[in-house]
Amino acid sequence: MDCTCPDFDDVVRFHGHLCPGVTFGYRAALIGMERTGATRAPDEEFVAIVENDACGVDAVQVMTGCTVGKGNLILRDVGKNAWTFINRTNGKAVRVASRGDVTMDTLDPEFHPLREKARSSQATREEREEYVRHLHALCEAIKTMPAEKIFQIQDVAPEVPERARIFRSYICAKCGEQVSEARARLVDGEVLCMPCAGEYTRGW
C-alpha cells in the first residue's frame, strides 16, 4: 500500500473520537483495498457501497478516498455493518460484513456496562479510566484479530455503479432554493425540492 495513505490516527482524528464502530470500518476498508488490489482513490477508481450510516463510514472515507461528493461512496442504508468495495480498474469486488457472532458483548462482556457507568454523571475517575482501558483494548482487538474471525469476506460480482453525473439545477417554486434535477419533484405543475414536496425524512 502507498506509504502516503492515511493511518488509524487520521481516522480517529477525522471522526472525532475512538470507538469500536470506526475501528470496524477502518479494518473493513483495509481488507477491501487489499482484496481488490486498490489504492486510495483520487477520483472514482475505487467505489465503496456502505450498508449503514454509522461510525465506520467515516473510516471508509478516510482510508479509501471514497466520498459522497465524488460519487464513489454509495449509501444503501439497510442497517447492516457491511461494506462492498469495487475496483473499477480490474473489476474485482469484495463484500465485508461483520460476523453475526461477533458483538461488543462477545468481544468484551464488560464493555457495555463500563460505558454506561462512565457516561453517568455519578461515574468515578477510576470507572472512567477503566472504561478507557477497555475501549482501547477492544479497538486494538478489532484491528489485530484475524480478519475471518470478525468478518465474513466474500468476493462478489456486483453491478458496477455508473460514474457520478452532473445534473442541472432548478429553482424550487416554494422555497426559492436551487435543487438538483435528479431530486426535483413536479407537483401540480410546479418544480419543488423534496422537503417542500413533503418527501424528506431520515428514514427512521
Beta strands, then each sheet from edge to edge (+ up, - down):
strand 1: 46-50
strand 2: 73-75
strand 3: 82-87
strand 4: 93-98
strand 5: 151-155
strand 6: 169-171
strand 7: 178-180
strand 8: 185-187
strand 9: 190-192
sheet 1: 2+ 1+ 3- 4+ 5-
sheet 2: 6+ 7-
sheet 3: 8+ 9-
end
